[in-house]
């Protein structure tokens, strides 16, 4: 749901969203995915609340955005299995976490073609404390058909409740993912109905969370902070308009490398491979 109020120099917006997810898994197949399981039954319920209010204010060449959002997550989980070594049961139990974030950005649009936006967000997380992220986005319009731009962001992503508390693969010792993203490019219109955008980008993330096998003999897997990832590449977007029709095309090339504390089987590579 959403509410909107507009005034002469801007607007006030309120949004609220609620998501409910329920999953039940039963494995009673003749085919055994693990020699230690004859039957398993697990259930998961997740609820997410998201509320946000923000205000935009325009004054001459300036535009100020201020806002606040609140996110709450809670989960219910249970697990039961039986096999050659008897019954095994976990739960039921519940878990929850929440986050609230004030944020702001300031944009300047000049008559010379130079524009810049600077913004920041402060995240107060119930499990992972305070984290600050920011973005800087300058651009320059050379002429009405050509614009150069640079974007730089930092990012923070907390583990989900499922990654933390799933009875089979959850890991309460997970750290949040943090990243840095830089982009630079050009957008131009060589013809009236043709728009082209070319972007080069680079991303670096720490504490990347992945689902890995930590014990292949006993079929044990878990979510782990296993890697530092570095990616780079280029994107090309083309849009052509013909009367009421628009044809769009996109091409992306991505390359990079991953530095991990674990090999492909999930085995630790030792201290000399510890992530920095």
MOGI-V269949 format. One record per residue. N is the residue number from 1. SS is DSSP state (@ for helix, = for strand, . for the rest). Layout:
BEGIN
N_SS + N_SS
END
This chain:
BEGIN
1_. + 2_= + 3_= + 4_= + 5_= + 6_= + 7_= + 8_. + 9_. + 10_= + 11_= + 12_= + 13_= + 14_= + 15_= + 16_= + 17_= + 18_= + 19_= + 20_= + 21_= + 22_= + 23_= + 24_= + 25_= + 26_= + 27_= + 28_. + 29_. + 30_. + 31_. + 32_. + 33_. + 34_. + 35_. + 36_. + 37_. + 38_. + 39_= + 40_= + 41_= + 42_= + 43_= + 44_= + 45_= + 46_= + 47_= + 48_= + 49_= + 50_= + 51_= + 52_= + 53_= + 54_= + 55_= + 56_= + 57_= + 58_= + 59_= + 60_. + 61_. + 62_= + 63_= + 64_= + 65_= + 66_= + 67_= + 68_= + 69_= + 70_= + 71_= + 72_= + 73_= + 74_= + 75_= + 76_= + 77_= + 78_= + 79_= + 80_= + 81_= + 82_= + 83_= + 84_. + 85_. + 86_= + 87_= + 88_= + 89_= + 90_= + 91_= + 92_= + 93_= + 94_= + 95_= + 96_= + 97_= + 98_= + 99_= + 100_= + 101_= + 102_= + 103_= + 104_= + 105_= + 106_= + 107_= + 108_= + 109_= + 110_. + 111_. + 112_. + 113_. + 114_= + 115_= + 116_= + 117_= + 118_= + 119_= + 120_= + 121_= + 122_= + 123_= + 124_= + 125_= + 126_. + 127_. + 128_. + 129_= + 130_= + 131_= + 132_= + 133_= + 134_= + 135_= + 136_= + 137_= + 138_= + 139_= + 140_= + 141_= + 142_= + 143_= + 144_. + 145_. + 146_= + 147_= + 148_= + 149_= + 150_= + 151_= + 152_= + 153_= + 154_= + 155_= + 156_= + 157_= + 158_. + 159_. + 160_. + 161_@ + 162_@ + 163_@ + 164_@ + 165_@ + 166_. + 167_. + 168_. + 169_. + 170_. + 171_. + 172_. + 173_. + 174_. + 175_. + 176_. + 177_= + 178_= + 179_= + 180_= + 181_= + 182_= + 183_= + 184_= + 185_= + 186_= + 187_= + 188_= + 189_= + 190_= + 191_= + 192_. + 193_. + 194_= + 195_= + 196_= + 197_= + 198_= + 199_= + 200_= + 201_= + 202_= + 203_= + 204_= + 205_= + 206_= + 207_= + 208_= + 209_= + 210_= + 211_= + 212_= + 213_= + 214_= + 215_= + 216_. + 217_. + 218_. + 219_. + 220_= + 221_= + 222_= + 223_= + 224_= + 225_= + 226_= + 227_= + 228_= + 229_= + 230_= + 231_= + 232_= + 233_= + 234_= + 235_= + 236_= + 237_= + 238_= + 239_= + 240_= + 241_= + 242_= + 243_. + 244_. + 245_= + 246_= + 247_= + 248_= + 249_= + 250_= + 251_= + 252_= + 253_= + 254_= + 255_= + 256_= + 257_= + 258_= + 259_= + 260_= + 261_. + 262_= + 263_. + 264_. + 265_. + 266_. + 267_. + 268_= + 269_. + 270_. + 271_@ + 272_@ + 273_@ + 274_. + 275_. + 276_.
END
